[in-house]
Amino acid sequence: MKRIAFLLVAVATLASVGTYLVPTFGQADKNSAPVYVTKMPPGYRDWRLISVAHEEGSLHSFAAILGNDVAIKAFREGTLPYPDGTIIAALHYGHIPSEENNKVFGDPQSFVPGPPTNVQFVVKDSKKYAATGGWGFGHFNKDGTLGNDALMKTCFPCHAKASRDLVFTHYAP
Amino acid sequence: MKRIAFLLVAVATLASVGTYLVPTFGQADKNSAPVYVTKMPPGYRDWRLISVAHEEGSLHSFAAILGNDVAIKAFREGTLPYPDGTIIAALHYGHIPSEENNKVFGDPQSFVPGPPTNVQFVVKDSKKYAATGGWGFGHFNKDGTLGNDALMKTCFPCHAKASRDLVFTHYAP
């Protein structure tokens, strides 16, 4: 779970939001404790597609990556860092074989989304989320509960390793 | 290639469009030759997400399945057969490992879309496409050229084996 947490998005351009706000890698100082995203952005399932993703290892996870209008515009225009207001949603599902399709095709070749596992968001607000590179991270389990503290602490340090403003995902044309 | 062709969509409820128009399985009679989709529906990249898909075997293909407003409404409401005006788009890419992600994660676990390979459409028009179960099939190669005749002839017979009005894809919530 650790590795999929916020696989998709991150902020490497710390300079743009003031590195003095992130004194220790992956940790906030006393004056800027990490703030997480605790409410799902309304209407995210109607957002447009950024890309798709597939994680193996122990995860067997399928994802659709959607973006709000600010996100889609930024991805299409290659804007970096992502502007405030950018929200990226990662809809995660199990990655399972399709018995129905494989029966038709005659080969065990087809994989489809299984039941939803979680939905994750990153929200760009360079002031509110200054302690974590300008991005707020949110994780919602399939029952709607939030990701626990241990999980949430893994988001920023991992995303900070992404090369494009803490974002792993590339736009799929 | 044969097997990915129109993997996603099909019409099994032939009764609803008149089986007399489809005298031989997968073939049209002289009065109702197959009509294919030869123009890309405008704006399809902005359509909403239906689901994602992954085909292995010899394909190594990743797909995002998008739908126009008529399609999204029908999928969400479980409407069968799909109403005239339904259009489903399958955006296909290579399914490739992400060197960037795997370096961060430390495991070869991450797969992302490679270059686009083709875009396929199914368009529901029970009169225009009566010879193929009410669905028109379209295949556009990455250079914009159309799928050849041999490929196009595989679409309907395969999709006719899908259980929900020739459509393989399920809606991912």
Contacts between the chains, C-beta under 8 A, distances in Angstrom:
chain1	res1	chain2	res2	distance
A	3	B	105	5.2
A	3	B	107	7.4
A	3	B	109	7.2
A	7	B	101	7.1
A	7	B	110	7.5
A	45	B	48	7.8
A	45	B	49	7.7
A	45	B	173	7.9
A	46	B	48	5.6
A	47	B	48	7.9
A	48	B	45	7.9
A	48	B	46	5.6
A	48	B	47	7.9
A	48	B	48	7.3
A	49	B	45	7.7
A	49	B	49	5.6
A	49	B	64	5.4
A	49	B	66	6.4
A	49	B	91	8.0
A	51	B	64	7.7
A	51	B	112	7.1
A	51	B	113	5.9
A	52	B	52	4.7
A	52	B	62	5.8
A	52	B	63	7.5
A	52	B	64	5.2
A	52	B	93	7.9
A	52	B	112	7.9
A	52	B	113	6.0
A	53	B	110	7.5
A	53	B	111	7.4
A	53	B	112	6.1
A	54	B	54	6.1
A	54	B	62	7.1
A	54	B	95	7.1
A	54	B	110	7.7
A	54	B	111	4.1
A	54	B	112	7.6
A	55	B	109	5.6
A	55	B	110	5.8
A	55	B	111	7.4
A	56	B	109	4.7
A	56	B	110	7.8
A	56	B	111	7.0
A	57	B	105	7.7
A	57	B	107	5.1
A	57	B	109	3.5
A	59	B	109	6.9
A	62	B	52	5.8
A	62	B	54	7.1
A	63	B	52	7.5
A	64	B	49	5.4
A	64	B	51	7.7
A	64	B	52	5.2
A	64	B	64	7.0
A	64	B	172	6.8
A	66	B	49	6.5
A	91	B	49	8.0
A	91	B	172	7.2
A	93	B	52	7.9
A	93	B	172	6.1
A	95	B	54	7.1
A	98	B	168	7.9
A	100	B	162	7.8
A	100	B	163	6.7
A	100	B	168	7.2
A	101	B	7	7.1
A	101	B	168	5.8
A	104	B	158	6.8
A	104	B	161	4.6
A	104	B	162	7.0
A	104	B	168	7.6
A	105	B	3	5.2
A	105	B	57	7.7
A	107	B	3	7.4
A	107	B	57	5.1
A	109	B	3	7.2
A	109	B	55	5.6
A	109	B	56	4.7
A	109	B	57	3.5
A	109	B	59	6.8
A	110	B	7	7.4
A	110	B	53	7.5
A	110	B	54	7.6
A	110	B	55	5.7
A	110	B	56	7.7
A	111	B	53	7.3
A	111	B	54	4.1
A	111	B	55	7.4
A	111	B	56	7.0
A	112	B	51	7.1
A	112	B	52	8.0
A	112	B	53	6.1
A	112	B	54	7.6
A	112	B	170	7.0
A	113	B	51	5.9
A	113	B	52	6.0
A	113	B	170	7.9
A	113	B	172	4.6
A	116	B	172	7.6
A	116	B	173	5.9
A	158	B	104	6.8
A	161	B	104	4.6
A	162	B	100	7.9
A	162	B	104	7.1
A	163	B	100	6.8
A	168	B	98	7.9
A	168	B	100	7.3
A	168	B	101	5.8
A	168	B	104	7.6
A	170	B	112	7.0
A	170	B	113	7.9
A	172	B	64	6.8
A	172	B	91	7.1
A	172	B	93	6.1
A	172	B	113	4.6
A	172	B	116	7.6
A	173	B	45	7.8
A	173	B	116	5.8
